[in-house]
């Protein structure tokens, strides 16, 4: 289904603010509008069969203090993995497990450089 030309994540992406606030509380944050500095992201992206359920969501910054990678780098990885899954370069379960366990290491493995 995720490799179908009719599949678009916009059709399933909606996470209500109440759920986003619950995720923020789960991570010890005060629920508030963060603008573009932070987004409630998917641990396993929708492009890889992830869900909008709270256990698959976490707050991710655009840029991490100290120069660490943020959600823009992870988005690039998610798009690449989706293409790789759909071209049978990597198995779906493998992609899901690797991105959930250490997306930065997977990024380096895929792109050859740290995010």
C-alpha positions in Angstrom: 0.0 0.0 0.0 2.8 2.5 0.9 4.3 2.0 -2.5 1.1 2.6 -4.4 1.0 5.7 -6.6 -2.3 6.6 -4.9 -0.8 6.6 -1.4 -0.2 10.1 -0.1 0.7 10.7 3.6 -1.3 13.9 3.5 -4.4 11.6 3.6 -3.4 10.1 7.0 -1.1 12.8 8.5 -3.6 14.6 10.7 -2.7 14.6 14.4 -5.0 16.8 16.5 -3.5 19.4 18.8 -4.8 17.5 21.9 -2.8 14.5 20.9 0.3 16.6 20.2 0.0 18.2 23.6 -0.3 14.7 25.2 3.0 13.8 23.4 4.6 16.9 24.8 3.4 16.0 28.3 4.7 12.4 27.9 8.2 13.9 27.2 8.1 16.3 30.1 7.3 19.4 28.1 4.8 22.2 28.6 2.2 22.0 25.8 2.4 25.2 23.8 2.8 26.4 20.2 6.5 25.9 19.2 6.2 27.3 15.7 8.8 25.8 13.3 11.3 25.2 16.1 9.7 21.9 17.0 7.3 19.4 15.5 5.6 16.3 16.7 7.3 13.8 14.5 6.8 10.1 13.8 9.3 7.6 15.1 8.5 5.4 12.1 7.3 7.7 9.4 3.9 7.3 7.6 5.9 6.6 4.4 7.2 3.5 6.1 3.9 2.4 7.5 4.0 4.2 10.9 0.9 5.4 12.7 -0.3 8.6 14.3 -0.6 6.8 17.6 1.1 8.4 20.7 3.7 5.6 21.1 4.9 6.4 17.5 5.2 10.2 18.1 7.8 12.3 19.7 8.8 16.0 19.8 11.7 16.7 17.5 13.5 20.1 17.1 14.4 21.6 13.8 17.9 22.0 15.0 19.3 20.5 18.2 21.4 22.6 20.5 25.1 22.0 19.9 24.5 21.5 16.2 22.9 18.1 16.2 20.5 17.1 13.4 16.8 17.8 13.6 13.7 16.9 11.8 14.8 18.2 8.4 17.6 15.7 8.2 15.3 12.9 9.4 12.7 13.9 6.7 15.4 13.5 4.1 16.2 10.0 5.4 12.5 9.0 5.5 12.0 10.0 1.9 15.1 8.0 0.8 14.0 4.9 2.8 10.6 5.1 1.3 12.1 5.0 -2.2 14.5 2.2 -1.2 11.6 0.1 0.3 9.6 0.6 -2.9 12.5 -0.4 -5.1 13.3 -3.5 -3.0 16.7 -2.1 -1.9 15.7 -2.6 1.8 13.0 -4.6 3.5 10.1 -2.6 5.1 10.6 -4.2 8.6 14.3 -3.6 8.5 13.8 0.0 7.6 11.2 0.4 10.3 13.4 -1.2 13.0 16.5 0.7 12.0 14.9 4.2 11.9 13.2 3.5 15.2 16.3 2.4 16.9 18.9 4.9 15.7 18.0 7.1 12.7 21.2 9.0 12.8 23.3 5.9 12.4 21.0 4.8 9.6 21.4 8.2 7.9 25.2 7.8 8.0 24.9 4.3 6.6 22.6 5.4 3.8 24.2 8.8 2.8 27.8 8.1 3.9 28.0 11.2 6.1 26.5 12.1 9.5 23.3 14.1 9.4 
